Amino acid sequence: MNKRVLRYTGRSLIIFSVLIAIYFITAFCCSRITINANPVNAKEVDIYMMTNGVHTDIIVPAVSSEIDWTKEIPYHNSLKADSSYHYLAMGWGDKQFYLETPEFSDLKLSNALLAISGLSTSAMHTTYYKNIKEDENCIKIMISKTQYQQLVRYILNSFKKDDSGHLIVVQSNIHYDIGDAFYEAKGSYSIFKTCNTWANAALKSCGQRSCLWTIFDTGIFLKYE
């Protein structure tokens, strides 16, 4: 009996290891396949991609002729942001993970497992910035107004809305920054849809260089080296 249990356990571990290997190999290969390799951009609106080394945000003008984000994401929902903050970063992710893991040192195995299970709710993390500095972790992309409108529609469709059609702020005292706030979002985080999958899809939505599919930020930023 013990030998049979050990045999089944060994086979299960081998199968699990193979599935994990297939998952990461597929993710790597798909992230190297480029969608919209040569976009035609009119260079009318500046947007940015920013990573902290793990998570990708999309950054847009706080106010433009296409949309005034401050009406739906008011400054007063942050701690100190005001009209001198001209840019808005937005990223999608697991709600519980966002609220309980402001620093990686706060990471709990239970939160990580719940996040990848696809069973929990999601949130949009929004952060106002006064200025944006380009570097290896923050890349500027110039797009047309039409492309920006497409991006706006994608982002807005990621938020949950109340009966009046307004975005729903998460009732929490958690802030990562003086200019940030959390909002209820659609969908569930999983091993197949991560924060970077969302950001990659945002780029696809407006015809920019992107990955066929990615779970990490690396594949996205390789397209813009």
C-alpha positions in Angstrom: 0.0 0.0 0.0 2.8 2.4 0.9 4.6 1.7 -2.3 1.4 2.3 -4.3 0.9 5.6 -2.5 4.5 6.6 -3.2 4.1 5.6 -6.8 1.0 7.7 -7.3 2.5 10.6 -5.4 5.6 10.4 -7.6 3.6 10.3 -10.8 1.4 13.2 -9.6 4.5 15.3 -8.9 5.9 14.5 -12.3 2.7 15.5 -14.1 2.4 18.7 -12.0 6.0 19.6 -12.8 5.4 19.0 -16.6 2.3 21.2 -16.5 4.2 24.0 -14.8 7.0 23.7 -17.3 4.5 23.8 -20.2 2.8 26.8 -18.7 6.0 28.9 -18.4 7.4 27.8 -21.8 4.1 28.7 -23.4 4.1 32.1 -21.6 7.7 32.8 -22.7 7.0 31.9 -26.3 3.8 33.8 -26.6 5.4 36.9 -25.0 8.0 36.9 -27.8 5.4 36.9 -30.6 4.7 40.5 -31.5 1.3 41.9 -32.3 1.0 45.2 -34.3 4.8 45.2 -35.0 4.6 48.4 -37.0 1.8 50.6 -35.7 0.9 53.8 -37.6 0.7 56.5 -34.9 -0.1 60.2 -35.5 1.8 61.2 -32.4 -1.0 63.3 -30.9 -1.3 62.0 -27.4 1.5 60.9 -25.0 0.9 57.7 -23.0 3.4 55.8 -20.9 4.0 52.2 -19.7 5.6 51.9 -16.3 6.8 48.9 -14.4 8.0 48.4 -10.8 9.8 45.2 -12.0 6.7 43.0 -11.6 3.6 45.0 -12.4 2.8 47.2 -15.4 0.8 50.4 -15.3 -0.6 52.4 -18.2 -0.2 56.2 -17.7 -2.4 58.7 -19.5 -3.0 62.5 -19.3 -5.2 63.3 -16.4 -7.1 65.8 -18.6 -7.3 65.9 -22.4 -9.8 66.8 -25.1 -10.8 63.1 -25.2 -11.5 62.6 -21.5 -11.2 64.4 -18.1 -10.3 61.5 -15.8 -10.5 63.7 -12.8 -14.3 63.7 -13.1 -14.5 59.9 -12.7 -11.4 59.5 -10.5 -11.6 62.6 -8.4 -8.5 63.9 -6.7 -10.2 63.9 -3.3 -10.3 60.1 -3.3 -6.5 60.2 -2.9 -4.7 61.6 0.1 -3.2 64.7 -1.4 -3.4 64.8 -5.2 -4.7 68.0 -6.8 -4.9 69.8 -10.1 -1.0 70.1 -10.2 -1.0 66.3 -10.9 -1.1 66.0 -14.6 -0.8 62.3 -15.2 -2.8 59.2 -14.1 -1.4 55.7 -13.9 -3.8 52.8 -13.9 -3.3 49.1 -13.3 -5.6 46.1 -12.9 -5.1 43.4 -10.3 -6.4 41.1 -7.6 -8.3 43.2 -5.1 -7.4 41.4 -1.9 -3.7 41.1 -3.0 -3.7 44.9 -3.7 -5.2 45.8 -0.3 -3.2 43.4 1.8 0.2 43.5 0.1 1.3 47.1 -0.3 4.9 45.8 0.0 6.3 42.5 -1.1 7.4 42.0 2.5 3.6 41.8 3.3 3.1 38.9 0.9 1.1 36.0 2.3 0.9 32.6 0.7 -2.8 32.5 1.2 -3.3 35.8 -0.7 -1.0 34.6 -3.5 -2.9 31.3 -3.9 -6.2 33.0 -3.8 -5.1 35.5 -6.5 -4.0 32.9 -9.0 -7.0 30.7 -8.4 -9.3 33.0 -10.4 -11.9 33.0 -7.6 -11.4 36.4 -6.1 -12.5 39.9 -7.1 -10.3 42.5 -8.8 -9.6 46.2 -8.5 -8.1 49.1 -10.5 -5.2 50.9 -8.8 -5.1 54.5 -9.9 -2.3 56.9 -9.1 -1.9 60.6 -9.9 1.6 62.0 -10.7 2.7 65.5 -11.2 5.4 64.6 -13.7 6.6 61.5 -15.5 10.2 60.7 -16.0 11.2 58.4 -18.8 13.8 55.7 -18.0 14.2 52.0 -18.5 11.2 51.3 -16.4 9.0 54.0 -17.9 8.5 54.3 -21.7 6.6 56.9 -23.6 4.4 56.0 -26.6 2.9 58.7 -28.8 -0.4 57.7 -30.3 -3.2 59.3 -32.3 -6.4 60.7 -30.7 -8.4 58.0 -32.3 -6.1 55.3 -30.8 -6.3 57.1 -27.4 -10.1 57.0 -27.6 -9.8 53.2 -28.2 -7.5 52.9 -25.2 -9.9 55.0 -23.0 -12.8 52.7 -23.9 -10.7 49.6 -23.0 -9.7 51.1 -19.6 -13.2 52.3 -18.7 -14.6 48.9 -19.6 -12.3 47.4 -17.0 -14.0 49.3 -14.1 -17.2 48.3 -12.5 -19.8 51.0 -12.4 -22.8 51.8 -10.2 -26.4 52.2 -11.3 -25.6 55.8 -12.4 -22.7 54.6 -14.6 -20.0 56.0 -12.2 -16.9 54.3 -11.1 -17.0 52.7 -7.6 -14.2 53.6 -5.2 -13.1 50.8 -2.9 -13.9 51.7 0.7 -10.5 51.2 2.3 -7.9 53.3 4.1 -5.1 51.6 2.2 -2.9 53.8 0.0 0.5 53.1 -1.6 1.1 56.8 -2.4 -0.4 60.2 -1.6 -1.9 60.3 -5.1 -3.5 56.9 -5.3 -6.9 55.2 -4.8 -8.5 51.8 -5.6 -11.7 51.2 -7.6 -13.8 48.2 -8.1 -13.0 46.3 -11.3 -14.4 43.6 -13.6 -12.9 40.1 -13.9 -10.7 37.9 -11.8 -7.0 37.6 -11.6 -5.6 34.1 -12.4 -2.6 32.3 -13.8 -3.9 33.1 -17.2 -4.8 36.8 -16.7 -2.4 38.9 -14.6 -1.9 42.6 -14.2 0.6 42.4 -17.1 -1.9 40.5 -19.3 -4.3 43.4 -18.7 -1.7 46.1 -19.6 -0.7 44.1 -22.7 -4.3 44.0 -23.8 -4.6 47.7 -23.3 -1.8 48.2 -25.8 -3.5 45.8 -28.2 -6.8 47.7 -27.9 -5.2 50.8 -29.4 -3.0 49.1 -32.0 0.4 49.3 -30.3 3.2 46.8 -30.2 2.3 44.1 -27.8 2.7 40.4 -27.0 0.4 37.6 -28.3 0.0 36.8 -24.6 2.0 37.5 -21.5 1.9 37.1 -17.8 5.1 39.1 -17.0 6.1 42.7 -17.7 9.4 41.6 -19.5 7.7 40.6 -22.7 5.9 43.9 -23.0 9.0 46.0 -22.5 11.1 44.0 -24.9 8.9 45.3 -27.6 10.0 48.8 -27.0 13.8 48.4 -26.6 
